[in-house]
Amino acid sequence: MEGIADLLHGFGVVLSWTNFVYMLIGIMLGVIIGVLPGLGGANGIAILLPLTFSMPPTSAIILLSCIYWGALFGGAITSILFNIPGEPWSVATTFDGHPMAQKGQAGEALTAAFTSSFVGALFAVIVITLAAPLVAKFALQFGPAEKFSVFFLAFCSFVGMGKEPPSKTVAAMMLGFALAAVGTDTVTGGLRLTFGSTELLSGFDFLVAVIGLFGIGEILLTMEEGLSFKGKATGINPTVVWQTWKMLPRYWMTSLRSCVIGCWMGITPAGATPASFMSYGIAKRSSKDGEKFGTGEIEGVVAPETAAHAAGTSALLPMLALGVPGSPTAAVLLGGLLIWGLQPGPLLFVEQKDFVWGLIASMYLGNIVGLVIVLTMVPVFAAILRVPFAIVAPIILVICAIGAYTVHNNTFDVIMMLVFGVAGYFLKKCNYPLAPMVLAIVLGDKAEEAFRQSLLLSGGKVTVFWSSPLVSAIMALGLIALFWGGISKGLNRVFARRRAAPL
């Protein structure tokens, strides 16, 4: 009953006219960001985050999270109409979504995509509503060793369970740790890696790094690729929506399976992109019409969109309850919480109830409002792609520069943003993942602090990380995640031998 009361209180917070307007603005901006290839939810939030510094934290997180929900919706528009994934997780949607549009079924494909996204998000929000308080209460037992073990689990999960080669993930993460170490040592107060520069006394601001890595880096890549927008025009009318909705219950098992896959991949740091591909692949193998996938099957749209939205939403659960982000966007939002003076973790549910439950309530309302907006305004958002990219790119670059400058009102940050942008461009060209690097920049100091505090309290004994059942279990999970690639291959070989063995 306490959770229901808290949630109702959260709805009261969101339904204040100020927060409701921020929610609408966030969804509209998010859909536009999702429609524009090369920008994306994490990039858009990183660019616009400085604009929220003067806002109340609750209003700020509602605005930014609704940008994310809108970006998730918007990515489907370009995938289906133009065969250009507006977001990485929309790639799988193009496999059947664009063929449907070419067959004159763009309205059905978009309705199925938007509705499936809503179902996946709703499932994930219910999971967050039920699980977040329990996770938070459990996490109240955490001391420095337990906190480090959680960070260790997050880092190991990115290495062992990500889609990129582990060597490249480790390299990106090590670079993030090195950048996080610049500035003042939080334990001794000494200076590290400043090389006599006064601008580096406070280290690299994660926001400047994120704007450069994501915003500038993506724009440079998009400019190199020279995208041109040619697609199918469409409108969605009530008849198309109703006919599609009557058809969707046939795929309830695909939706449920995709919801579970998405939530799992979101809570772990795998993210929305692998969730969408995994869900599409399993749906193709499980469906009786699997051989038709890729030719315009509506089930091929339902599976990836449901999983992507479930993953994108559930990624906020570990960030709120444990302070460990489950996606690049959650990592950016985590940095925003720290800037606003909020400490993610179990105490957040006790000390900042308005903030937490206002955010959770906005997930319910934001996705409902987002569904209505995208169903009624598809032609408007699709028209954005008629604007020449030569006009769009400079506007985005100017917004990035303004965002970086407003962090500390310092031109040095703008220079560093450009440096990070060029670095992000080359890292992406070499297929190095940026999410582990951002995670290391955001959590590197905190992980180091927890590690050193644990050693100080234990007299320098590393066994402190195996000193209780709780910390031992989390460290063991981290090691399993780290070596999951080898473990899964070994298990597959064992099962294959058993299936091949004569009875």
C-alpha positions as CSV (number, residue, x, y, z in Angstrom):
1,M,0.0,0.0,0.0
2,E,2.9,2.3,0.7
3,G,4.2,1.9,-2.9
4,I,0.7,2.7,-4.3
5,A,0.5,5.9,-2.2
6,D,4.0,6.9,-3.3
7,L,3.0,6.3,-6.9
8,L,-0.2,8.4,-6.6
9,H,1.9,11.1,-5.0
10,G,4.2,10.9,-8.0
11,F,1.3,11.4,-10.4
12,G,0.3,14.5,-8.4
13,V,3.9,15.8,-8.9
14,V,3.8,15.1,-12.7
15,L,0.4,16.6,-13.2
16,S,1.4,20.0,-11.9
17,W,1.1,22.3,-15.0
18,T,4.8,23.1,-15.0
19,N,5.9,19.4,-15.1
20,F,3.2,18.4,-17.5
21,V,4.4,21.1,-20.0
22,Y,8.0,19.9,-19.6
23,M,6.8,16.4,-20.3
24,L,5.1,17.5,-23.5
25,I,8.2,19.5,-24.6
26,G,10.5,16.6,-23.8
27,I,8.4,14.1,-25.9
28,M,8.2,16.5,-28.9
29,L,12.0,17.2,-28.8
30,G,12.7,13.5,-28.3
31,V,10.7,12.5,-31.4
32,I,12.5,15.1,-33.5
33,I,15.9,13.8,-32.1
34,G,14.9,10.2,-32.8
35,V,13.9,11.2,-36.4
36,L,17.2,12.9,-37.2
37,P,19.8,10.2,-38.0
38,G,23.1,10.6,-36.2
39,L,21.7,12.4,-33.2
40,G,20.0,9.9,-30.9
41,G,18.6,9.9,-27.4
42,A,21.9,9.9,-25.5
43,N,23.3,12.6,-27.7
44,G,20.2,14.8,-27.4
45,I,20.1,14.5,-23.7
46,A,23.8,15.2,-23.4
47,I,23.4,18.3,-25.6
48,L,20.3,19.7,-23.7
49,L,21.4,18.7,-20.2
50,P,23.1,22.1,-19.5
51,L,19.8,23.8,-20.1
52,T,18.3,22.1,-17.1
53,F,20.8,23.4,-14.5
54,S,18.5,26.2,-13.4
55,M,15.5,23.9,-13.2
56,P,14.2,21.9,-10.2
57,P,15.7,18.4,-10.4
58,T,12.2,16.8,-10.7
59,S,11.3,18.9,-13.6
60,A,14.7,18.4,-15.2
61,I,14.6,14.6,-15.0
62,I,11.0,14.6,-16.4
63,L,12.1,16.7,-19.3
64,L,15.2,14.6,-20.1
65,S,13.6,11.2,-19.6
66,C,10.7,12.2,-21.9
67,I,13.2,13.2,-24.5
68,Y,14.4,9.6,-24.3
69,W,10.9,8.2,-24.6
70,G,10.3,10.4,-27.6
71,A,13.6,9.4,-29.2
72,L,12.6,5.7,-28.8
73,F,9.3,6.4,-30.6
74,G,11.0,8.7,-33.3
75,G,13.6,6.2,-34.4
76,A,10.8,4.0,-35.9
77,I,9.6,6.7,-38.2
78,T,12.8,7.0,-40.2
79,S,13.4,3.2,-40.1
80,I,10.0,2.4,-41.6
81,L,9.5,5.3,-44.0
82,F,13.0,6.0,-45.1
83,N,14.9,2.8,-44.3
84,I,17.4,4.9,-42.3
85,P,17.6,3.9,-38.6
86,G,17.1,7.1,-36.6
87,E,18.5,5.1,-33.7
88,P,20.8,2.1,-33.4
89,W,18.1,0.0,-31.9
90,S,15.8,0.8,-34.9
91,V,18.1,-1.2,-37.3
92,A,16.1,-4.4,-36.7
93,T,12.9,-2.5,-37.4
94,T,14.0,-1.7,-40.9
95,F,14.1,-5.4,-41.8
96,D,10.3,-5.7,-42.0
97,G,9.1,-2.2,-41.4
98,H,10.4,-0.6,-44.6
99,P,9.2,-3.6,-46.8
100,M,5.7,-3.0,-45.3
101,A,6.0,0.7,-46.3
102,Q,7.0,-0.2,-49.8
103,K,3.9,-2.4,-50.0
104,G,1.7,0.5,-49.1
105,Q,1.3,-0.6,-45.4
106,A,3.3,2.2,-43.8
107,G,0.4,3.2,-41.6
108,E,0.0,-0.4,-40.3
109,A,3.8,-0.7,-39.7
110,L,4.0,2.6,-37.8
111,T,0.9,1.8,-35.7
112,A,2.4,-1.6,-34.8
113,A,5.8,-0.1,-34.0
114,F,4.4,2.7,-31.8
115,T,1.9,0.4,-30.0
116,S,4.6,-2.3,-29.4
117,S,6.9,0.4,-28.0
118,F,4.2,1.5,-25.6
119,V,3.6,-2.1,-24.5
120,G,7.3,-2.7,-23.9
121,A,7.7,0.6,-21.9
122,L,4.5,-0.1,-19.8
123,F,5.8,-3.6,-18.9
124,A,9.2,-2.1,-17.9
125,V,7.7,0.7,-15.8
126,I,5.6,-1.8,-13.9
127,V,8.7,-3.8,-13.2
128,I,10.5,-0.6,-12.0
129,T,7.5,0.3,-9.8
130,L,7.5,-3.1,-8.1
131,A,11.2,-3.8,-8.0
132,A,12.8,-0.4,-7.3
133,P,11.8,-0.1,-3.7
134,L,12.8,-3.7,-2.9
135,V,16.2,-3.2,-4.6
136,A,16.7,0.1,-2.7
137,K,15.9,-1.5,0.7
138,F,18.2,-4.3,0.0
139,A,21.0,-1.9,-1.1
140,L,20.7,0.0,2.3
141,Q,23.0,-2.7,3.7
142,F,25.8,-1.6,1.4
143,G,29.1,-0.4,2.7
144,P,32.2,0.6,0.7
145,A,33.1,-3.0,-0.2
146,E,29.5,-3.7,-1.4
147,K,29.5,-0.4,-3.3
148,F,32.7,-1.3,-5.1
149,S,31.4,-4.8,-5.9
150,V,28.4,-3.3,-7.6
151,F,30.7,-1.0,-9.7
152,F,32.8,-4.1,-10.4
153,L,29.7,-6.0,-11.6
154,A,28.7,-3.1,-13.9
155,F,32.2,-2.8,-15.5
156,C,32.5,-6.6,-15.9
157,S,29.0,-6.8,-17.5
158,F,30.0,-4.3,-20.1
159,V,33.1,-6.3,-20.9
160,G,31.7,-9.8,-20.9
161,M,28.1,-9.3,-22.1
162,G,28.5,-6.4,-24.6
163,K,28.3,-7.0,-28.3
164,E,31.7,-5.4,-28.9
165,P,35.0,-7.4,-28.6
166,P,36.1,-7.5,-25.0
167,S,39.5,-6.1,-25.8
168,K,38.0,-2.9,-27.3
169,T,35.6,-2.5,-24.5
170,V,38.4,-2.8,-21.9
171,A,40.5,-0.3,-23.9
172,A,37.6,2.2,-24.0
173,M,37.0,1.7,-20.3
174,M,40.7,2.2,-19.4
175,L,40.7,5.5,-21.3
176,G,37.6,6.5,-19.3
177,F,39.3,5.6,-16.1
178,A,42.4,7.7,-17.1
179,L,40.2,10.7,-17.9
180,A,38.3,10.3,-14.6
181,A,41.6,10.3,-12.6
182,V,42.5,13.8,-13.9
183,G,42.3,16.5,-11.2
184,T,42.2,16.3,-7.4
185,D,42.5,13.0,-5.6
186,T,39.4,12.7,-3.5
187,V,41.2,10.7,-0.8
188,T,44.6,12.5,-0.4
189,G,43.7,15.8,-1.9
190,G,46.8,15.7,-4.2
191,L,46.8,16.6,-7.9
192,R,46.9,14.0,-10.7
193,L,47.6,14.2,-14.4
194,T,47.1,18.0,-14.5
195,F,50.5,18.7,-16.1
196,G,50.5,22.2,-14.5
197,S,47.3,23.3,-16.2
198,T,44.9,25.2,-13.9
199,E,42.0,24.3,-16.2
200,L,42.4,20.6,-15.3
201,L,42.4,21.1,-11.5
202,S,38.8,20.0,-11.4
203,G,39.3,17.3,-14.0
204,F,37.4,16.7,-17.2
205,D,33.7,17.5,-16.9
206,F,31.8,14.4,-18.0
207,L,29.2,16.5,-19.7
208,V,31.7,18.2,-22.0
209,A,33.1,14.8,-22.8
210,V,29.7,13.3,-23.5
211,I,28.6,16.2,-25.8
212,G,31.8,15.9,-27.7
213,L,31.9,12.1,-27.9
214,F,28.2,11.7,-28.8
215,G,27.1,14.9,-30.4
216,I,30.1,16.1,-32.3
217,G,31.4,12.6,-33.1
218,E,28.0,11.5,-34.6
219,I,27.7,14.6,-36.6
220,L,31.2,14.1,-38.1
221,L,30.3,10.5,-39.0
222,T,27.0,11.5,-40.5
223,M,28.6,14.3,-42.6
224,E,31.1,11.8,-43.9
225,E,28.4,9.3,-44.9
226,G,26.5,12.1,-46.7
227,L,23.0,10.9,-45.8
228,S,20.2,11.7,-48.2
229,F,16.6,11.3,-47.2
230,K,14.2,9.6,-49.6
231,G,11.2,7.8,-48.2
232,K,7.5,6.9,-48.4
233,A,5.0,9.5,-47.4
234,T,2.2,8.3,-45.1
235,G,-0.6,9.3,-42.8
236,I,-2.2,7.3,-40.0
237,N,-6.0,7.5,-39.9
238,P,-8.3,6.0,-37.2
239,T,-9.3,3.1,-39.4
240,V,-5.8,2.0,-40.0
241,V,-5.0,2.3,-36.2
242,W,-8.1,0.3,-35.3
243,Q,-7.5,-2.5,-37.8
244,T,-3.9,-2.8,-36.7
245,W,-4.9,-2.9,-33.1
246,K,-7.3,-5.7,-33.8
247,M,-4.5,-7.7,-35.4
248,L,-1.8,-7.2,-32.7
249,P,-3.3,-9.6,-30.0
250,R,-2.3,-12.5,-32.3
251,Y,1.3,-11.7,-31.4
252,W,0.8,-11.6,-27.6
253,M,3.5,-14.3,-27.0
254,T,6.0,-12.4,-29.2
255,S,5.2,-9.2,-27.2
256,L,5.5,-10.9,-23.8
257,R,8.8,-12.6,-24.8
258,S,10.2,-9.4,-26.1
259,C,9.2,-7.6,-22.9
260,V,11.1,-10.0,-20.8
261,I,14.2,-9.9,-23.1
262,G,14.1,-6.1,-23.2
263,C,13.8,-5.8,-19.4
264,W,16.7,-8.2,-18.8
265,M,18.9,-6.5,-21.4
266,G,18.1,-3.1,-20.0
267,I,18.8,-4.0,-16.4
268,T,22.1,-5.5,-17.4
269,P,24.2,-3.1,-19.4
270,A,23.5,-4.8,-22.8
271,G,21.0,-2.1,-23.8
272,A,18.3,-1.6,-26.3
273,T,20.2,-2.4,-29.5
274,P,21.2,-6.0,-28.7
275,A,17.7,-6.4,-27.1
276,S,16.0,-5.5,-30.4
277,F,18.2,-7.8,-32.5
278,M,17.9,-10.7,-30.0
279,S,14.1,-10.3,-29.9
280,Y,13.9,-10.2,-33.7
281,G,16.1,-13.3,-34.1
282,I,14.1,-15.3,-31.5
283,A,10.8,-14.2,-33.1
284,K,12.0,-15.3,-36.5
285,R,13.0,-18.7,-35.2
286,S,9.8,-19.2,-33.2
287,S,7.2,-17.9,-35.7
288,K,5.3,-20.2,-38.0
289,D,5.9,-17.5,-40.6
290,G,9.6,-17.1,-39.9
291,E,10.6,-17.7,-43.4
292,K,8.6,-14.6,-44.5
293,F,10.5,-12.3,-42.1
294,G,12.3,-9.6,-44.1
295,T,9.5,-9.3,-46.6
296,G,7.2,-7.2,-44.6
297,E,5.9,-9.2,-41.6
298,I,4.2,-7.2,-38.9
299,E,5.6,-9.6,-36.3
300,G,9.0,-8.5,-37.4
301,V,8.2,-5.0,-36.3
302,V,6.5,-5.9,-33.1
303,A,9.4,-7.9,-31.7
304,P,12.3,-5.4,-31.9
305,E,10.2,-2.3,-31.0
306,T,8.8,-4.0,-27.9
307,A,12.2,-5.2,-26.7
308,A,13.9,-1.8,-27.5
309,H,11.4,0.2,-25.5
310,A,11.4,-2.2,-22.6
311,A,15.2,-2.2,-22.5
312,G,15.4,1.6,-22.8
313,T,13.0,2.1,-19.9
314,S,14.2,-0.7,-17.5
315,A,17.8,0.7,-17.8
316,L,16.8,3.3,-15.3
317,L,16.1,0.8,-12.6
318,P,19.8,0.0,-11.6
319,M,20.6,3.7,-12.0
320,L,18.0,4.8,-9.5
321,A,18.3,1.9,-7.0
322,L,22.0,1.3,-7.1
323,G,23.6,4.2,-8.9
324,V,24.7,2.0,-11.8
325,P,23.5,3.0,-15.3
326,G,22.2,0.3,-17.6
327,S,22.6,2.2,-20.9
328,P,24.5,5.2,-22.3
329,T,21.5,7.4,-21.8
330,A,21.2,6.2,-18.2
331,A,24.9,7.1,-17.8
332,V,24.2,10.6,-19.0
333,L,21.2,10.9,-16.7
334,L,23.3,9.6,-13.8
335,G,25.7,12.5,-14.4
336,G,22.8,14.9,-14.4
337,L,21.7,13.6,-11.0
338,L,25.2,14.2,-9.6
339,I,25.2,17.7,-11.1
340,W,21.8,18.5,-9.5
341,G,23.2,17.4,-6.1
342,L,21.4,14.1,-5.9
343,Q,23.1,10.8,-5.0
344,P,21.6,7.9,-6.9
345,G,21.2,4.8,-4.8
346,P,18.9,3.4,-2.0
347,L,18.8,6.6,0.0
348,L,17.3,8.4,-3.0
349,F,14.0,6.6,-2.3
350,V,14.0,7.9,1.3
351,E,15.3,11.4,0.9
352,Q,13.9,12.4,-2.5
353,K,10.5,10.7,-2.8
354,D,9.1,13.5,-4.9
355,F,11.9,13.1,-7.4
356,V,11.9,9.3,-7.7
357,W,8.1,8.8,-7.8
358,G,7.6,11.8,-10.0
359,L,10.0,10.2,-12.5
360,I,8.3,6.8,-12.3
361,A,4.8,8.5,-12.8
362,S,6.2,10.4,-15.7
363,M,7.2,7.1,-17.3
364,Y,3.5,6.1,-17.3
365,L,2.1,9.4,-18.5
366,G,5.0,10.2,-20.9
367,N,4.6,7.0,-22.9
368,I,0.8,7.4,-23.1
369,V,1.1,11.0,-24.3
370,G,4.0,10.0,-26.6
371,L,1.9,7.3,-28.2
372,V,-0.9,9.8,-28.9
373,I,1.5,12.4,-30.3
374,V,3.3,10.0,-32.7
375,L,0.1,8.5,-34.0
376,T,-1.3,11.8,-34.9
377,M,1.8,13.7,-36.1
378,V,3.8,11.3,-38.2
379,P,3.6,13.4,-41.4
380,V,4.9,16.4,-39.5
381,F,7.9,14.6,-38.0
382,A,8.6,12.9,-41.4
383,A,8.7,16.3,-43.0
384,I,11.7,17.2,-40.8
385,L,13.8,14.9,-43.1
386,R,13.0,17.1,-46.0
387,V,15.3,19.8,-44.4
388,P,18.8,19.5,-46.0
389,F,21.3,18.0,-43.7
390,A,23.6,20.9,-44.6
391,I,21.2,23.1,-42.6
392,V,20.6,20.7,-39.7
393,A,24.2,19.8,-39.0
394,P,25.4,23.4,-38.2
395,I,22.4,24.0,-36.0
396,I,23.3,20.9,-34.0
397,L,27.0,21.9,-33.8
398,V,26.0,25.4,-32.4
399,I,23.7,23.8,-29.8
400,C,26.6,21.5,-28.8
401,A,28.9,24.5,-28.4
402,I,26.4,26.4,-26.3
403,G,25.8,23.3,-24.1
404,A,29.5,22.8,-23.5
405,Y,30.1,26.5,-22.8
406,T,27.3,26.8,-20.2
407,V,28.7,24.1,-18.0
408,H,31.3,26.4,-16.5
409,N,31.0,29.5,-18.8
410,N,34.5,28.7,-20.1
411,T,35.8,28.6,-23.6
412,F,38.3,25.8,-22.6
413,D,35.3,23.5,-22.3
414,V,34.3,24.3,-25.9
415,I,37.8,23.4,-27.0
416,M,37.7,20.2,-25.1
417,M,34.3,19.4,-26.5
418,L,35.9,19.6,-30.0
419,V,38.8,17.4,-28.9
420,F,36.4,14.8,-27.5
421,G,34.3,15.1,-30.7
422,V,37.3,14.2,-32.9
423,A,38.3,11.5,-30.5
424,G,34.7,10.1,-30.6
425,Y,34.8,10.2,-34.4
426,F,38.0,8.1,-34.6
427,L,36.8,5.7,-31.9
428,K,33.6,5.0,-33.8
429,K,35.5,4.6,-37.0
430,C,37.7,2.0,-35.3
431,N,34.6,0.4,-33.8
432,Y,35.5,1.2,-30.2
433,P,32.4,1.4,-28.0
434,L,31.7,4.8,-26.3
435,A,29.2,3.6,-23.6
436,P,31.9,1.8,-21.4
437,M,34.1,4.9,-21.7
438,V,31.3,7.2,-20.6
439,L,30.5,4.7,-17.7
440,A,34.1,4.8,-16.6
441,I,34.2,8.6,-16.7
442,V,31.0,8.9,-14.6
443,L,31.8,6.1,-12.1
444,G,35.6,6.0,-12.2
445,D,36.1,8.3,-9.2
446,K,33.3,6.7,-7.2
447,A,34.6,3.2,-7.8
448,E,38.2,4.2,-6.9
449,E,37.0,5.9,-3.7
450,A,34.9,2.9,-2.6
451,F,37.9,0.6,-3.4
452,R,40.4,2.6,-1.4
453,Q,38.0,3.1,1.5
454,S,37.5,-0.6,1.6
455,L,41.2,-1.2,1.8
456,L,41.7,1.4,4.5
457,L,39.0,-0.1,6.6
458,S,40.4,-3.6,6.2
459,G,44.0,-2.7,6.8
460,G,44.9,-3.3,3.1
461,K,43.4,-6.8,2.9
462,V,41.9,-7.5,-0.5
463,T,39.9,-10.3,1.1
464,V,37.5,-7.6,2.3
465,F,35.8,-8.0,-1.1
466,W,35.0,-11.6,-0.1
467,S,34.3,-10.9,3.6
468,S,30.5,-11.4,3.6
469,P,27.9,-13.5,1.6
470,L,26.5,-10.3,0.0
471,V,29.8,-8.9,-1.3
472,S,31.0,-12.3,-2.3
473,A,27.9,-13.0,-4.3
474,I,28.1,-9.7,-6.2
475,M,31.8,-10.2,-6.9
476,A,31.1,-13.7,-8.1
477,L,28.4,-12.4,-10.4
478,G,30.9,-9.9,-11.7
479,L,33.4,-12.6,-12.5
480,I,30.7,-14.7,-14.2
481,A,29.7,-11.7,-16.3
482,L,33.3,-11.0,-17.2
483,F,33.9,-14.4,-18.6
484,W,30.4,-15.0,-19.8
485,G,31.5,-15.3,-23.4
486,G,33.7,-18.3,-22.7
487,I,31.2,-19.8,-20.2
488,S,28.3,-19.6,-22.7
489,K,30.4,-21.2,-25.5
490,G,31.4,-24.0,-23.1
491,L,27.7,-24.6,-22.1
492,N,26.7,-24.6,-25.8
493,R,29.3,-27.3,-26.6
494,V,28.1,-29.4,-23.7
495,F,24.5,-29.2,-24.8
496,A,25.4,-29.9,-28.4
497,R,27.3,-33.0,-27.4
498,R,24.3,-34.3,-25.3
499,R,21.9,-33.7,-28.2
500,A,24.3,-35.5,-30.6
501,A,24.9,-38.4,-28.2
502,P,22.9,-41.6,-29.1
503,L,20.2,-42.6,-26.7
